[in-house]
Structure formats: C-alpha cells, structure tokens
Amino acid sequence: MTGLLVSVRSADEARKAAAGGASVIDVKEPDEGALGRASVTVWREVHDAVASRIPVSVALGELSEWRGNRRPSLPPGSFDGLAFCKIGLAHAGPDWRDHWRTLKDDLPMGACRWVAVVYSDWRTAGAPSPDEILALAASAPKVTGVLIDTFDKTRPGRLDADWLSWTNRVKPAGLKLAIAGGLTTETIGGVVAFAPDLVAVRGAACEGGDRSLGVDVNRGSALAAIARGMTAPS
C-alpha cells in the first residue's frame, strides 16, 4: 500500500496534514524552491507537534547552497528525532558526487536517513541525469530511498516511459521509492503503475491547490484515501 507524504511549512500545517491521514510529514519552505530549506526552529516545532505519531522528514535545499561560505550553520541536535532528509542537485556542477558524499557523511544526522533526489526535469534544473543519481544511490551507504520530483513547480509532473525506467531500478536496489511533482487529486492515481512507497504532495494538499497557501485537512484526507487504494500490480 502506498502512503502519503505531505510537505508543510509550520507546526500548524503539520497537525492538519496528520489529521488528514498523512503517512510522513515533510518540512520545507515552498517559497525557497522545489526543496526549500525551512529553519531548524521550524523543524523542531514540527517534530514536537507530530513526530510521536508520524515520521518527519526535512528538505535541505540544493547541494549548491552547502558549498563554501554558503554552508548553513546547524545547531547541535538539529536532526534529532527526524526520520529522513533530502537535498536537490540543481546546478550541482561536475564534481557533485564528491560534494554529495562529503555532505552526507559530514552532517550529524544520527538515525536520520538520507533520500537521494532525482529531478525528472533534470535538464531544466541543470542537475545530473537520473541514471547517474540512481547509480550512486544504489551504491552509497546511509541512503534509504529515492525521491523522483520536479524542479520547476510551475509545470505539472509528466509520467512517461522514462519514469518507468527509473522507478524499475529503485526497488531492486533495496531502496524505497517516493514520487512527487505536481500531483493532483486527478493525476495521483496515475502513479499506481509505478508502485511507489510514498506519493508526495504540497500544492494538492493546500487550499485551492495552491502550494503557497495552507494545508487543508479535507484535501489531505482525499489524497490519503486515494493513496491507500494504491497497491503494487499483481
């Protein structure tokens, strides 16, 4: 059965997502991009609100934001109690593998597990190809899963033969699979053929389907009901 991940920007939104039946609560700041990093204060507030019942993940932004003097300063214990973290690879540069491995190994994540991110619109994002990222994720320690997402949130995700090729490589590698990218109540059912562990949404769970507005319990509940009906093909 597929679960629902809802991205939130506050503890109040997290409570609403939980009430709507979310399986995972993800913390990010949508105004800061596809994987916009919220403050550690927000991470802790969301954790304190729902982590006793639901796993919490956090978005770390893009790898380019963690290089040199741009690297954020995280207080001790920032990852305490968090289940997953992920970082995008938009404009990551030719040496992205070394920086990705170094950051993954250096961050004091504790029990927090790493999720690799593939942008389906990787050319638009200036990111490495899905094939490169999937190969690295399959061989890297501490990586628990792969998220297939879209970088450009003004365009809906497009499920096609490329997606099937990518997703067919995830589970055989022993990794969990999450699919995101402009999913709606009308299109979320289309991912059933990909048998993901999670479908991930932001805008679809918000008021009026607008990712800049707040999470709506009723919309989240409808999405969770659709996700619960998703099972791997027999």
C-alpha positions as CSV (number, residue, x, y, z in Angstrom):
1,M,0.0,0.0,0.0
2,T,1.2,3.5,-0.9
3,G,1.4,6.1,1.8
4,L,1.0,9.9,1.5
5,L,3.8,12.4,2.3
6,V,2.6,16.0,2.8
7,S,5.1,18.9,2.8
8,V,4.4,21.5,5.4
9,R,5.9,24.9,6.4
10,S,4.7,25.0,10.1
11,A,3.6,23.0,13.1
12,D,0.0,24.1,12.4
13,E,0.2,22.7,8.9
14,A,1.8,19.5,10.2
15,R,-1.2,18.9,12.6
16,K,-3.6,19.4,9.7
17,A,-1.6,17.0,7.5
18,A,-1.6,14.5,10.3
19,A,-5.4,14.9,10.8
20,G,-5.8,14.3,7.1
21,G,-4.0,10.9,7.2
22,A,-0.5,11.7,6.1
23,S,2.0,8.8,6.5
24,V,5.0,11.1,6.5
25,I,5.3,14.8,7.3
26,D,8.0,16.7,5.3
27,V,9.2,20.1,6.3
28,K,10.2,22.6,3.6
29,E,9.7,26.2,2.7
30,P,8.0,26.4,-0.7
31,D,8.9,30.0,-1.3
32,E,12.6,28.9,-1.4
33,G,12.3,26.4,-4.3
34,A,11.5,22.8,-5.0
35,L,13.3,21.6,-1.9
36,G,13.4,24.9,0.0
37,R,15.0,24.5,3.4
38,A,13.0,25.7,6.4
39,S,14.7,27.0,9.5
40,V,15.8,24.4,12.2
41,T,13.3,26.1,14.5
42,V,10.5,25.0,12.2
43,W,12.0,21.5,12.0
44,R,11.9,21.3,15.8
45,E,8.4,22.7,16.1
46,V,7.0,20.3,13.5
47,H,8.8,17.4,15.2
48,D,7.4,18.3,18.6
49,A,3.9,18.5,17.1
50,V,3.7,15.2,15.3
51,A,6.8,13.1,15.5
52,S,5.4,10.9,18.3
53,R,2.8,9.6,15.7
54,I,4.3,10.2,12.2
55,P,7.8,10.2,10.8
56,V,9.2,13.6,9.9
57,S,11.5,14.4,7.0
58,V,13.2,17.7,6.1
59,A,14.3,19.3,2.9
60,L,17.8,20.7,2.9
61,G,17.6,22.8,-0.3
62,E,20.1,22.4,-3.1
63,L,23.6,21.0,-2.8
64,S,25.0,24.3,-4.2
65,E,23.7,26.0,-1.1
66,W,26.0,24.0,1.1
67,R,29.3,24.8,-0.6
68,G,32.0,27.0,0.9
69,N,30.9,30.1,2.7
70,R,27.2,29.5,1.8
71,R,27.0,26.4,4.0
72,P,24.3,26.8,6.7
73,S,25.3,26.5,10.3
74,L,23.2,23.9,12.1
75,P,22.9,23.9,15.9
76,P,23.7,20.6,17.7
77,G,20.9,18.2,17.7
78,S,19.2,19.6,14.6
79,F,18.5,16.1,13.2
80,D,17.4,14.5,16.5
81,G,14.2,12.5,16.1
82,L,14.0,13.2,12.3
83,A,13.4,10.2,10.0
84,F,14.6,11.4,6.6
85,C,16.4,14.2,4.9
86,K,17.0,15.0,1.2
87,I,18.8,17.5,-0.9
88,G,18.4,18.6,-4.5
89,L,21.2,18.6,-7.2
90,A,20.1,21.6,-9.3
91,H,23.2,23.3,-10.8
92,A,25.4,21.0,-8.7
93,G,28.4,21.1,-11.0
94,P,30.6,18.4,-12.5
95,D,32.1,17.4,-9.1
96,W,28.7,16.9,-7.5
97,R,29.4,13.3,-6.5
98,D,32.3,14.3,-4.2
99,H,30.3,17.1,-2.6
100,W,27.2,15.0,-2.2
101,R,29.2,12.2,-0.5
102,T,31.1,14.6,1.7
103,L,28.0,16.4,2.9
104,K,26.1,13.1,3.5
105,D,29.0,11.8,5.6
106,D,29.7,15.1,7.5
107,L,26.2,16.1,8.6
108,P,25.4,14.9,12.2
109,M,22.3,13.0,11.1
110,G,22.3,10.3,13.7
111,A,19.4,8.0,12.9
112,C,18.1,10.3,10.2
113,R,18.2,8.5,6.9
114,W,19.3,10.0,3.5
115,V,17.0,10.1,0.5
116,A,18.5,10.8,-3.0
117,V,16.6,13.2,-5.2
118,V,16.1,12.7,-9.0
119,Y,14.6,15.7,-10.9
120,S,12.5,14.4,-13.8
121,D,13.1,17.8,-15.5
122,W,16.8,17.5,-14.8
123,R,17.9,19.3,-17.9
124,T,15.8,22.4,-16.8
125,A,17.3,22.1,-13.4
126,G,20.9,21.8,-14.6
127,A,21.1,18.6,-12.5
128,P,22.8,15.3,-13.0
129,S,20.9,12.8,-15.1
130,P,18.6,10.3,-13.3
131,D,20.8,7.4,-14.4
132,E,23.9,9.0,-12.6
133,I,22.0,9.7,-9.4
134,L,20.3,6.3,-9.3
135,A,23.7,4.5,-9.8
136,L,25.2,6.5,-6.9
137,A,22.2,6.0,-4.6
138,A,22.3,2.2,-5.1
139,S,26.0,2.0,-4.1
140,A,26.1,4.6,-1.3
141,P,25.8,3.7,2.3
142,K,23.2,5.5,4.5
143,V,20.8,6.0,1.6
144,T,17.4,4.6,2.3
145,G,15.4,5.7,-0.7
146,V,14.9,7.8,-3.9
147,L,12.5,10.7,-4.5
148,I,11.5,11.5,-8.1
149,D,10.4,15.1,-8.2
150,T,10.1,18.1,-10.4
151,F,12.3,21.2,-10.1
152,D,10.0,23.6,-11.9
153,K,6.9,23.7,-9.8
154,T,5.0,25.8,-12.4
155,R,4.7,22.7,-14.6
156,P,2.9,19.5,-13.7
157,G,4.8,16.3,-13.5
158,R,4.6,14.0,-16.5
159,L,4.6,10.3,-16.1
160,D,6.1,8.5,-19.1
161,A,8.4,5.7,-20.1
162,D,11.4,7.4,-18.6
163,W,9.7,7.4,-15.2
164,L,9.0,3.6,-15.5
165,S,12.6,3.0,-16.4
166,W,13.9,5.0,-13.4
167,T,11.4,3.5,-10.9
168,N,12.2,0.0,-12.1
169,R,15.7,0.5,-10.9
170,V,14.9,1.7,-7.4
171,K,13.3,-1.2,-5.5
172,P,15.6,-3.9,-6.9
173,A,18.4,-1.9,-5.4
174,G,16.8,-2.2,-2.0
175,L,15.7,1.4,-1.9
176,K,12.3,2.9,-1.0
177,L,10.6,4.9,-3.8
178,A,8.7,8.2,-3.4
179,I,7.1,10.1,-6.4
180,A,6.2,13.8,-6.4
181,G,6.0,16.6,-8.8
182,G,2.7,18.5,-9.4
183,L,0.5,15.6,-8.4
184,T,-3.2,16.4,-8.0
185,T,-6.3,14.5,-6.9
186,E,-7.0,13.9,-10.6
187,T,-3.5,12.7,-11.5
188,I,-2.3,11.0,-8.4
189,G,-4.0,7.7,-9.3
190,G,-1.7,7.5,-12.4
191,V,1.3,6.7,-10.3
192,V,-0.3,3.3,-9.2
193,A,1.5,1.6,-12.1
194,F,4.8,2.7,-10.5
195,A,4.0,1.1,-7.1
196,P,5.8,3.8,-5.0
197,D,6.1,3.5,-1.3
198,L,5.0,7.1,-1.0
199,V,3.3,9.8,-3.1
200,A,4.5,13.2,-2.1
201,V,2.4,16.4,-2.4
202,R,2.4,20.1,-1.4
203,G,0.1,22.1,-3.6
204,A,-2.5,19.3,-3.9
205,A,-3.0,19.2,-0.1
206,C,-3.3,23.0,0.2
207,E,-6.3,25.3,0.0
208,G,-7.4,25.7,-3.6
209,G,-4.5,23.5,-4.7
210,D,-2.1,26.5,-4.3
211,R,1.2,25.4,-2.7
212,S,1.7,28.9,-1.3
213,L,-1.4,28.6,0.9
214,G,-2.0,26.5,3.9
215,V,-2.6,22.7,4.2
216,D,-6.3,21.8,4.0
217,V,-7.4,18.8,6.1
218,N,-10.2,17.8,3.7
219,R,-7.9,17.9,0.7
220,G,-5.3,15.9,2.5
221,S,-7.8,13.3,3.6
222,A,-9.0,12.8,0.0
223,L,-5.4,12.4,-1.2
224,A,-4.6,9.9,1.6
225,A,-7.7,7.9,0.7
226,I,-6.5,7.7,-2.9
227,A,-3.0,6.7,-1.8
228,R,-4.4,3.9,0.4
229,G,-6.0,2.4,-2.6
230,M,-2.7,2.2,-4.5
231,T,-1.2,-1.3,-4.4
232,A,1.5,-2.8,-6.5
233,P,0.2,-4.6,-9.6
234,S,-0.2,-8.4,-9.1
